[in-house]
Amino acid sequence: MQIRPMTLEDVPEAERISDEGFFELDTRMRRLGGPEPARRTDAHRSSWIRRTCHIVRTDPGGCWVAEDETGIVGIATSYRREVLWCLATYAVLPHRQGQGIGKPLLAAAMNHGRACTRRMLSASSDPKAARVYHQAGFELHPQMYFTGTVDRSPIPVVEKVREGTAADVELMDSLDRAARGAGHGPDHELMLSMWRLLVSDTTTGSGYAYLDERGRVALLAASNRRTATRLLWAALAEGPEVATIGHVTAANPWVLDVGFAARLELHTEGYLGLHGMKPPAPYVHNGALL
């Protein structure tokens, strides 16, 4: 078994391993009452590959594969943004789990963040992964998500929200630093190229929200709850009839106010893993770009 740096040529195979790992996990969770497992769509696969290529380019020292005579059997991608280290993806082929592959992979990725004072990851509900992250020193904060058909009757008239541009990056990085201790830096260029950006910048507060290719909130940060709530309502108002709001933590009860008012159903799924920091707020993190 060899642990070596991931290359751009490895990324398509890394996507396959990630898909295999999470499909197997979803299949196991289905037996416990979870949703029906599904393979990634072509659009999701393309987005995954694009994001991972971006991370390999910005942080080659944080991206690793485990390889033996059969090929690549595990992957881990991570990156540093100022004083913050983030784990983006971590997966081992289902039939190779429990063979001592995952821990050295995670150790190689975490070594990339050895000088960082803060660490952050979004974990699935896999109990094996949760144990690994806890043993690695992460505090595990349960995550929730809303889903369902939006009741549009309580949606307020949303004002003071505009389309964002690259000119807003400095504002967004300042909001990121206040919420999680570090800006997204080069990740904003990637997100601006893939997603729609909404911005609210007034004398009483500032914030932004990225909406993904399906119109769902992919990332939201604000200086106060009022602005965050305004942006979330704006996202629901302009989004699809069936909405999902993911990665909600107990530190952000304002999301619950909006989700319940829109008659969405609340569920739990996975953990936000943190080291050296509190759960960001007002903030809805992204699963990989956090």
C-alpha positions in Angstrom: 0.0 0.0 0.0 1.3 3.4 -1.0 0.0 6.8 0.2 1.0 9.4 -2.5 -0.1 12.9 -3.6 -3.2 13.1 -5.8 -2.6 14.4 -9.3 -5.1 16.0 -11.7 -5.1 12.8 -13.7 -6.3 10.9 -10.6 -9.4 13.1 -10.1 -11.9 11.1 -12.3 -11.0 7.9 -10.5 -11.2 9.7 -7.1 -14.7 10.7 -8.0 -15.7 7.1 -8.7 -14.3 6.0 -5.3 -16.1 8.8 -3.6 -19.4 7.8 -5.3 -18.9 4.2 -4.4 -18.2 5.0 -0.8 -21.1 7.3 -0.3 -23.5 5.1 -2.2 -22.6 2.1 0.0 -23.1 4.3 3.1 -26.5 5.5 1.8 -27.5 1.9 1.2 -26.7 1.0 4.8 -28.5 4.0 6.1 -31.6 3.1 4.0 -31.9 -0.1 6.1 -32.1 2.1 9.2 -34.9 4.2 7.7 -32.9 6.7 5.6 -33.7 8.0 2.1 -33.4 5.8 -1.0 -29.8 5.7 -2.1 -29.0 7.2 -5.5 -25.9 7.5 -7.8 -24.6 10.9 -8.6 -26.0 12.6 -11.7 -23.7 13.7 -14.5 -24.1 17.3 -13.4 -23.1 16.4 -9.8 -20.2 14.3 -11.0 -19.0 17.2 -13.2 -19.3 19.6 -10.3 -17.4 17.2 -8.0 -14.5 16.8 -10.5 -14.3 20.6 -11.1 -14.2 21.3 -7.4 -11.6 18.6 -6.7 -9.3 19.8 -9.5 -9.5 23.3 -8.0 -8.4 21.9 -4.6 -5.6 19.8 -6.1 -4.3 23.0 -7.8 -4.5 25.3 -4.8 -3.4 22.7 -2.2 -1.4 19.8 -3.8 0.0 19.1 -0.3 -3.4 18.4 1.1 -4.7 15.9 -1.5 -3.7 12.2 -1.2 -4.6 8.8 -2.6 -4.0 5.2 -1.2 -2.9 2.9 -4.0 -1.9 -0.8 -4.3 -1.5 -3.2 -7.2 -5.3 -3.0 -7.9 -5.2 0.8 -8.3 -6.5 3.6 -6.1 -8.5 2.4 -3.2 -8.9 5.5 -1.0 -8.7 9.3 -1.3 -8.5 12.4 0.9 -8.6 16.0 -0.2 -8.0 19.0 2.1 -6.9 22.6 1.9 -5.7 25.6 4.0 -7.3 29.0 4.0 -5.4 31.4 6.2 -5.5 29.8 9.7 -8.2 27.3 8.8 -7.7 23.7 7.6 -10.7 22.0 5.9 -11.2 18.4 4.9 -13.2 18.3 1.6 -13.4 14.6 0.8 -12.4 11.4 2.5 -13.4 8.0 1.2 -12.2 4.4 1.0 -13.7 1.7 -1.3 -16.4 -0.2 0.6 -14.8 -3.6 0.2 -11.4 -2.2 1.4 -12.7 -0.5 4.6 -11.3 -1.9 7.9 -8.0 -2.7 6.4 -5.9 0.2 7.8 -6.2 2.4 4.7 -8.3 5.3 6.1 -6.1 6.4 9.0 -2.9 7.0 7.2 -4.8 8.8 4.5 -6.4 11.1 7.0 -3.1 11.6 8.8 -1.4 12.7 5.5 -4.2 15.2 4.8 -4.2 16.6 8.4 -0.4 17.1 8.2 -1.1 19.7 5.5 -2.9 21.7 8.3 -0.4 21.2 11.0 0.3 25.0 11.3 -3.4 25.9 11.3 -5.1 26.8 14.6 -8.6 25.9 13.3 -9.9 22.8 11.6 -13.3 22.0 10.0 -15.0 19.1 8.2 -18.5 18.0 7.4 -19.1 14.3 8.1 -21.7 11.8 7.1 -23.7 9.7 9.7 -21.3 6.8 9.2 -20.5 5.7 12.8 -17.0 4.4 11.8 -16.1 7.8 10.3 -17.5 9.6 13.4 -15.2 7.5 15.6 -12.2 8.3 13.5 -12.9 12.0 13.6 -13.5 12.0 17.3 -10.2 10.2 17.9 -8.5 12.8 15.7 -9.6 15.5 18.1 -12.7 16.9 16.4 -15.7 18.0 18.3 -18.8 16.6 16.6 -21.8 18.9 16.3 -25.0 17.2 14.8 -26.2 18.6 11.6 -29.8 19.0 10.5 -31.5 19.7 7.1 -34.8 20.9 5.9 -36.6 19.5 2.8 -40.1 19.6 1.3 -42.4 21.7 -0.8 -42.2 25.4 0.1 -45.3 27.1 1.4 -45.0 30.4 -0.3 -47.7 32.2 1.7 -45.4 33.3 4.6 -42.5 34.4 2.3 -42.1 38.1 3.0 -41.4 40.8 0.5 -37.6 40.6 0.3 -35.8 43.9 -0.2 -32.1 45.0 0.0 -30.9 41.9 -1.7 -29.0 42.1 -5.1 -27.0 40.0 -7.5 -23.4 39.6 -6.4 -20.2 39.9 -8.5 -16.5 39.4 -8.1 -16.4 42.9 -6.7 -18.0 41.5 -3.5 -15.1 39.1 -2.7 -13.5 41.4 -0.2 -16.8 41.8 1.6 -17.4 38.1 1.6 -14.0 37.3 2.9 -14.5 39.7 5.8 -17.8 37.9 6.7 -16.0 34.5 6.4 -13.3 35.7 8.8 -15.9 36.9 11.3 -17.8 33.6 11.1 -15.2 30.9 10.8 -11.9 32.7 11.3 -10.7 32.6 7.7 -11.8 33.9 4.2 -12.6 31.5 1.4 -10.0 33.3 -0.7 -9.5 31.5 -4.1 -12.7 29.4 -3.5 -14.8 32.4 -4.3 -13.5 32.4 -7.9 -14.7 28.8 -8.2 -18.0 29.4 -6.6 -18.7 32.5 -8.7 -18.1 30.5 -11.8 -20.5 27.7 -10.8 -23.2 29.3 -8.7 -25.5 32.3 -8.4 -24.5 34.9 -5.8 -27.0 37.0 -3.7 -25.6 39.9 -1.5 -27.2 42.1 1.1 -25.0 45.1 2.2 -26.7 47.8 4.2 -25.9 50.1 7.1 -27.4 47.5 9.5 -25.7 44.4 8.3 -24.1 42.5 5.4 -24.3 39.0 4.1 -24.1 36.7 1.1 -25.6 33.5 -0.2 -24.5 31.2 -3.0 -27.2 29.2 -4.7 -26.1 26.1 -6.5 -27.1 24.8 -9.9 -30.4 23.5 -8.5 -31.2 26.8 -6.7 -30.4 25.5 -3.2 -28.4 27.4 -0.6 -24.8 26.2 -1.1 -23.2 28.6 1.4 -24.5 31.5 3.5 -22.7 34.0 5.8 -23.9 37.2 7.4 -23.0 39.7 10.1 -26.2 39.2 12.0 -29.3 37.0 12.1 -31.6 39.6 10.5 -29.5 39.8 7.4 -29.0 36.0 7.3 -32.8 35.5 7.5 -33.4 38.0 4.7 -31.0 36.1 2.4 -32.5 32.7 3.2 -36.0 34.0 2.5 -34.7 35.4 -0.8 -33.2 32.0 -1.7 -36.5 30.3 -1.0 -38.5 32.9 -2.9 -36.4 32.4 -6.0 -35.7 28.7 -5.6 -37.6 25.6 -6.7 -40.9 24.4 -5.3 -39.2 21.5 -3.6 -36.4 23.0 -1.5 -33.6 21.6 0.6 -31.6 23.6 3.2 -28.6 21.6 4.3 -25.9 21.7 7.0 -27.9 23.4 9.7 -26.4 23.4 13.2 -27.9 24.3 16.6 -25.8 27.5 16.6 -28.1 28.8 13.8 -31.7 28.6 15.2 -32.7 31.4 12.7 -32.7 28.7 10.0 -35.2 26.8 12.0 -37.5 29.8 12.1 -37.4 30.1 8.3 -37.7 26.4 7.6 -40.6 25.8 9.9 -42.4 28.9 8.6 -42.0 27.6 5.1 -43.6 24.2 6.2 -40.4 22.2 5.4 -39.6 19.0 7.3 -36.6 18.9 9.6 -34.2 15.9 9.6 -30.8 15.1 11.1 -27.8 13.9 9.0 -24.1 13.8 9.9 -21.9 16.0 11.9 -19.9 19.3 11.6 -16.5 18.4 13.0 -14.6 21.3 14.6 -11.2 21.8 16.3 -10.1 25.0 17.9 -13.3 26.9 17.0 -17.0 27.2 17.7 -19.8 26.4 15.2 -19.9 29.4 12.8 -22.9 31.7 13.1 -24.8 33.2 11.4 -23.7 30.7 8.8 -24.8 27.8 6.7 -21.6 25.9 5.7 -20.9 24.0 2.5 -20.2 20.3 2.7 -16.8 20.5 0.9 -15.9 24.1 0.7 -17.3 24.8 4.2 
